Amino acid sequence: MTEQDAADDTAATEESTASEAQADGNVDADFEDAPEDVTADEVDLGEFDVDDDLVDRVAESDPEDIARELSALRTRADSLESQVEQQDGDIEELEEKLKRKQAEFQNYKKRMDKRREQEQKRATEDLVTRLLDVRDNLERALGQDEDTDIRGGVESTLRQLDDVLDAENVKVIDPEPGGDVDPTQHQVLARVDSDQPDGAIADVHRPGYEMADKVLREAQVTVSESEE
């Protein structure tokens, strides 16, 4: 070995020693910058929920593969976050539509209630108008001279009234004597002796009326009771 080679080896050794000393100094500086109340020996990884298999896989994997996997996970997370935001927007839009539909339904219900009320008023007004004609005819009949036979006029007025009631789907409940008593349509006033079978209708005291299958007024009847 020449003197020049020996000098080069000495210089390289001194440079390597200086680099190692600098590195050690940097490590010491890092520990000096750490909080005074925490030391390397006091760091406890037990407080972290670390998957050992994951740690081993990361340690054994290529850094570039880990970086690509992390990038893919970040992209996936961003995509899911975007989907959640989109779904939140869709939910908000649907809630607004539901509120509008509810408001429209309430307005529709109010209009229908008002329309039914108006129809009922018009129906009542129409009925009263037709009954006024019947009243006018009765009043004219009573206005005749006392010796005038008004029977024909009264009968005509009665037929007119029956026509009005028939137009309103009003039917007379007028059972025949001898028929069975119907508690839903007949009101029994008394039990009387008659030629009819026991428990049958003996006579009709006052007819009843029904409208659209609803009894407005029951017919008042007497019921036959045979003597023992």
Salt bridges, closest charged atoms under 4 A:
ASP65 OD1 - ARG68 NH2 2.08
GLU69 OE1 - ARG57 NH1 3.28
GLU93 OE2 - LYS97 NZ 3.73
GLU104 OE1 - LYS101 NZ 3.90
ASP113 OD1 - ARG116 NH2 2.31
GLU117 OE2 - LYS121 NZ 3.68
ASP126 OD2 - ARG130 NH2 2.97
GLU139 OE1 - ARG135 NH1 3.37
GLU155 OE2 - ARG151 NE 2.98
ASP166 OD1 - LYS171 NZ 3.19
GLU168 OE2 - ARG130 NH2 2.18
